[in-house]
Amino acid sequence: MSDTEFSAEEIDFEVDAEDLPDAPASQTPLGAPSVIVDDLHVSYRVFGSRGRPARGAAQPSRVQRLITKARGMDPTAGVTEVKAVRGVSFVARHGESIGIVGTNGSGKSTLLRALAGLIPPAAGTVYVSGTPSLLGVNAVLMKQLTGERNIMIGGLALGLSVKEVTERFDEIVDFAGIGDFVYLPMKAYSAGMSARLRFAISTAATPDILMIDEALATGDAAFRQKSRERIDEIRQQAGTIFLVSHSLASVKAMCNRVIWLDKGQIRMDGDVETVARAYRRFTRSGGADD
Ligand SMILES: Nc1ncnc2c1ncn2[C@@H]1O[C@H](COP(=O)(O)OP(=O)(O)OP(=O)(O)O)[C@@H](O)[C@H]1O
């Protein structure tokens, strides 16, 4: 779950729309399926929650109750199951760039993490052809280390060799536009600088399947333009991109298909114009159904 909360009014529909022409029709013919999602369900189990457990929620076992008690928590408190993704199915192909939109809590980040294999499905299956990278180095970047060290760690985590990271170092720093800040600990970076460096590292390896979660929310028009070009390059090399974003402008600029999630289910899946129009209408009506 992202730390950031957005209300429907805050969703940034028009940001830099003029700077970002809509994504051109892909030059790359769509290839074979890269990701097949078949009736995927993902749940979180929240322990120690009070109140009535969700219908069908598992009761804590004797061992779980003992652990809860040993931790000084109320052993009678229930286990609540949050069904974050409920029966999602779709096929993504090489060469596609898919935006995932939906209001807060609709399950976008959970879906992405499940596609990347970071959380196990409660039911259903995800088939992946290629290596997924969830703008992936987030987990390994360490704020107390310099950008330079983080470029090496992140590059290695993405499967590059030390030699390859060294060769691409200048290019990554240039792309991120952080100059000599690369020699300072990342905790000294602004949110925008960190986001740009993360993007630069994550796309240094041309992943087969690139998943981006809200990473482009920060960054000026020039950086967004560069990111878009990089995403097009990856797409042309027949990669698949998933972009979770609250900004319809980013989705329109970077994607050629949109999946709209609502309460953990696919509400609409189709071309950018059609889905964006319907989603905009939905959020402007305060999230009420027509
Ligand atoms: N670690 C967690 N433990 C328990 N519940 C969680 C956890 N992460 C997410 N959830 C719940 O799962 C549901 C889907 O959350 P998720 O973060 O996937 O939605 P989202 O569409 O990405 O939301 P946002 O736009 O706010 O980032 C929400 O009800 C959320 O409260």
The ligand as a Gaussian input file, in Angstrom:
#p B3LYP/6-31G(d) Opt

LIG

0 1
 N        0.062000      -5.002000       4.130000
 C       -1.272000      -4.952000       4.158000
 N       -1.953000      -5.482000       5.198000
 C       -3.301000      -5.451000       5.226000
 N       -4.067000      -4.896000       4.272000
 C       -3.445000      -4.334000       3.220000
 C       -2.018000      -4.332000       3.116000
 N       -1.685000      -3.706000       1.944000
 C       -2.860000      -3.347000       1.365000
 N       -3.909000      -3.711000       2.123000
 C       -5.340000      -3.529000       1.819000
 O       -5.584000      -4.125000       0.549000
 C       -6.452000      -3.317000      -0.222000
 C       -5.761000      -2.945000      -1.537000
 O       -4.645000      -2.124000      -1.240000
 P       -3.618000      -1.633000      -2.352000
 O       -2.526000      -0.880000      -1.671000
 O       -3.261000      -2.761000      -3.223000
 O       -4.539000      -0.629000      -3.186000
 P       -4.087000       0.539000      -4.176000
 O       -5.133000       0.583000      -5.231000
 O       -2.686000       0.344000      -4.605000
 O       -4.232000       1.780000      -3.225000
 P       -3.492000       3.212000      -3.284000
 O       -3.964000       3.848000      -4.555000
 O       -4.032000       3.893000      -2.089000
 O       -2.023000       2.971000      -3.222000
 C       -6.829000      -2.126000       0.641000
 O       -8.046000      -2.432000       1.287000
 C       -5.708000      -2.064000       1.649000
 O       -6.182000      -1.520000       2.855000

